[in-house]
Structures are given as C-alpha cells and as structure tokens.
Amino acid sequence: MPPNPVVTREERRDRDVTALFVEGDVDLATAPLVEEAVTAAVASPGRALIIDLTGVTFMGSAGLRVLVLAAQELDPAVFYAVVADSPATRRLIEVTALNEMFATFPTLDAALAAFEAEAS
C-alpha cells in the first residue's frame, strides 16, 4: 500500500491567526514539503500560528523536526500551538516531550480558545 501523500493548506483567520493544515504521511520524503509550508507561515504568522495535524496519518522524526524548527524560529510574542489528537501525532509528541516545548490541543477550536484567552 503506497504512503499517503502530504498536503498542506494555509488559512488566514479572524483575530490575525494563521492556521496551517497538514494531511497525509509526514516522513523523510514529505517533510521538506511541510517544512516549506511551515517556513512560509513562520515568516508572516500574524499574532498566532496553529499547525493542525488532524489529517496526518503518519509522522516520523522528520515531521517532529519541522515542528521544533517552527517553535525555535517564531518570535516569542507569537502564540504557537499544534493540534494533535490522533495516535499518529499526539502520542509521538508526548513521548518525545515536545508538548513541553509548544502547546498541543485536541482540536482547532480548543487552540483558538486558548489563543483568545491569552490575548485578552
């Protein structure tokens, strides 16, 4: 069975939030495509950057590296969060303790609510 190709989509939202949606397998072969999309989002994130991994079916260490790079490159004043609630993403982020480096949420709505609470 061939791997799921990766797809990214950036969306600007109200309240100056950039949401980046990632779908498919994020592995050594596809991580550069995700990194390109994340780099573009980091360059102009607004007041918040939320990376939604809800559609990710597999994530390897190369995908984790992209999430870490985003956290390191973003201005500390920018709210950064990752939506991860599938076994392919959430468990990997927790096992590697990356959830201590950036906020993780089970849904985009939960991440947006946390941003709104922090912004007010």
N, C-alpha and C positions, 0 to 999 in steps of 0.2 A: 504494500500500500504506500503510495507516494506521500511525502510530508505535505502538510497544509501550507500553501504559500502565504507569506506575510503580507498584510495590507495595513497601511496607516492612513488616518484621516484626521486632519486638524480642524478644529471648530472654535471660532471665537464666540464667546457667550457674553451675556449681560454681566455687569459688575467687573468688566475687564479681566475675564478669566479665559485662558487658553486651555482647551481640553484636547488631548491627543489620544485617539482611539487606535489600538493595535489589535489586529486579529491574525490568527494562524499560528504557525510554529516560529518561535524566535530562537534560532540556533546559530551556530558558527557561520552558516551560509547566508542567513537572512538578517542577522544582527546589524550589518552595515547599512541596510535599508532603514531599519528602525533608528539607528544612530543618526542618520542623515535627517530624518524627520524630527527627532528629538533636538538635534543641534539647531535646526531652524526655529523650533518652538522656544528654545532657551534664548535665542538671540532677541526675541521680542515676545516675552511671555505675558505682558500685562502685569497685573498685581498677583496673579496666581497661575500656576501650571499644574494641571492634573493629567496624569497619564493613566488612561483607563485600559486595563489588561483583561477586561471581562471576556473578550473574544479570543484570548490566547489559549491555544490547546497544548502547547509545549513550550517550556522556557529553559534554556540551558544557561551556563555560566556567562556566555557572551551577552545574553539578554540582561542579566543582572549587572554586568559591567556598564551597559548603556544607562541603566537607572542610576547607578552610582555616579557616573560622569555628569549626568544632569544635576544631581544634588550638589556636586562639587563646583559646577560652573555657574549655577544660578546665584544671583545676588541674594544675600541672606534676607533681604526685605521681601522677597517674593515667596508667597505661600506655595509649597511644593508637596504634592501628595500623589500616591499611587493607589488606584482602585484594583484590588486583587482579592478575589474570593473563591477562586477555583483551586483544586488541588495542584494544578499545573503551575500556579503562581504563588498563592498565599503561603503554602507550606514551605516552598523553597525560600521565600523572603524571610520567613520566621526562623528557619533552620540556620540560615546564614547571618541572622541577627541584623539584617538590613532594615527591619522595621524600627530599629533604634536610630537609624540614620535619617529616615524620612517617614512621614506619616503614611499609614495604609488604612484603607477603608473598604468595606464590603460592597459599597455602591457609589455611583457618581453623586447621587443626591446626598449621601452622608458626607462625602468630601466637600461638596458645595456648602452644606450646612456648617461644617467646621470652619471653612473659609469665612463665611458670613459672620460667625460668632467671633472669630479672631479679628476681623476687620472692624467690628463695631465697638 
